[in-house]
Amino acid sequence: MLKEFRDFAMRGNVIDLAVGFIMGAAFSKIVNSLVNDVIMPPIGLLLGKVDFSSLFINLSGAHYDTIAQAKAAGAATLNYGEFINTIVNFIIIAFAVFLLVRQINHMTAKLAPTAPAAPTTKECPYCISTIAIKATRCPNCTATLA
């Protein structure tokens, strides 16, 4: 059973999946940084110096200046700013995956074998010479073809 598991784990698809998973996790961190550090600050500035990651609704009734203070006090909060950041992350990752799949499909379409051209000649069954596909009589042996 260990040999079967080793053979399964060393099969190309499983290793490719593991590499893809690790690359996806690293890509996710890059996209998070892009959204939190590059995209959202200018959007927040344009919308009146809003920091989306700090937007929340306190459900406990007490006042807290930051999400960290509310969490430290154990207050229930709706962190809709973080949710907005997560939506932007998802859109960027989904678009990047779309572009990747589109490019792979484009490349595999170029590499796919094309259908062979329809034959234009055939062989005469009587004299074995090459004749036109539409011929009804062999020009070499004059046999009538079906």
C-alpha positions in Angstrom: 0.0 0.0 0.0 2.9 2.4 0.7 4.3 1.7 -2.8 0.9 2.5 -4.3 0.7 5.8 -2.3 4.3 6.7 -3.4 3.4 6.0 -7.0 0.2 8.1 -6.7 2.0 11.0 -5.0 4.8 11.0 -7.5 2.5 11.0 -10.5 2.8 14.2 -12.5 -0.8 15.5 -11.8 -0.4 15.4 -8.0 2.9 17.2 -8.1 1.5 19.8 -10.5 -1.4 20.3 -8.2 0.8 20.8 -5.2 3.0 23.3 -7.1 -0.1 25.1 -8.3 -1.5 25.3 -4.8 1.7 26.8 -3.4 1.9 29.3 -6.3 -1.7 30.2 -5.7 -1.1 30.9 -2.0 1.9 33.1 -2.9 -0.1 34.9 -5.6 -2.9 35.5 -3.1 -0.4 37.3 -0.8 0.7 39.5 -3.7 -2.9 40.4 -4.6 -3.7 41.2 -0.9 -0.8 43.5 -0.8 -1.7 45.1 -4.1 -5.3 45.7 -3.0 -4.4 46.9 0.6 -1.3 48.9 -0.2 -1.7 50.1 -3.7 -5.3 50.1 -4.9 -7.5 50.9 -1.9 -5.5 53.9 -0.5 -6.0 56.1 -3.6 -9.7 55.0 -3.8 -10.0 55.9 -0.1 -8.3 59.3 -0.8 -10.7 60.0 -3.7 -13.7 59.2 -1.5 -12.7 61.6 1.3 -9.7 60.0 3.0 -11.5 56.8 3.9 -9.5 53.8 5.1 -11.6 50.9 4.0 -9.9 48.4 6.3 -11.0 50.4 9.3 -14.7 50.7 8.4 -16.9 48.8 10.8 -20.3 48.9 12.5 -20.3 48.2 16.2 -23.2 46.0 17.3 -22.6 46.2 21.1 -23.7 49.8 21.6 -20.4 51.0 23.1 -18.1 53.3 21.2 -14.7 52.1 19.9 -12.4 54.1 17.7 -10.8 51.1 15.9 -11.7 47.5 15.1 -8.7 46.4 17.2 -10.2 48.1 20.3 -13.6 46.5 19.6 -12.1 43.1 19.2 -10.0 43.5 22.4 -13.2 44.4 24.3 -15.0 41.4 22.7 -17.6 43.6 21.0 -19.5 42.2 18.0 -18.7 44.2 14.9 -19.6 44.1 11.2 -16.3 44.7 9.4 -17.7 45.8 6.0 -14.4 47.6 5.1 -12.5 44.3 5.2 -15.3 42.8 3.2 -14.9 45.4 0.5 -11.2 44.7 0.4 -11.9 41.0 0.1 -14.3 41.5 -2.8 -11.6 43.6 -4.6 -9.1 40.8 -3.9 -11.5 38.2 -5.4 -12.1 40.2 -8.5 -8.4 40.7 -9.2 -7.6 37.0 -8.6 -10.6 35.9 -10.7 -9.5 38.1 -13.5 -5.9 36.9 -13.4 -7.1 33.2 -13.5 -9.4 34.1 -16.4 -6.5 35.6 -18.3 -4.3 32.6 -17.5 -6.9 30.1 -18.6 -7.7 32.1 -21.7 -4.0 32.2 -22.6 -3.6 28.4 -22.0 -6.7 27.7 -24.2 -5.2 29.9 -26.9 -1.9 28.1 -26.8 -3.4 24.6 -26.8 -5.6 25.6 -29.8 -2.5 26.4 -31.8 -0.8 23.2 -30.8 -3.9 21.0 -31.5 -3.5 18.9 -34.6 -5.5 20.1 -37.5 -7.8 17.8 -39.5 -6.1 16.2 -42.5 -7.2 17.6 -45.8 -9.7 15.6 -47.8 -8.1 13.3 -50.3 -8.1 14.4 -53.9 -6.9 11.1 -55.4 -7.7 7.4 -55.0 -6.2 4.1 -56.2 -7.6 2.2 -59.1 -8.5 -1.3 -57.8 -7.6 -2.9 -61.1 -4.3 -1.4 -62.2 -3.2 0.2 -58.8 -2.5 3.5 -60.4 -3.4 6.9 -58.8 -6.5 8.6 -60.3 -8.7 11.5 -59.4 -11.2 10.9 -56.6 -14.2 11.8 -58.8 -13.1 9.6 -61.7 -15.7 6.9 -62.8 -13.3 5.3 -65.3 -9.6 4.7 -64.9 -7.6 6.6 -67.6 -4.8 4.0 -67.5 -6.6 0.6 -67.7 -10.0 2.0 -68.8 -11.8 0.0 -66.2 -15.2 1.3 -65.0 -15.1 2.2 -61.4 -18.1 2.0 -59.0 
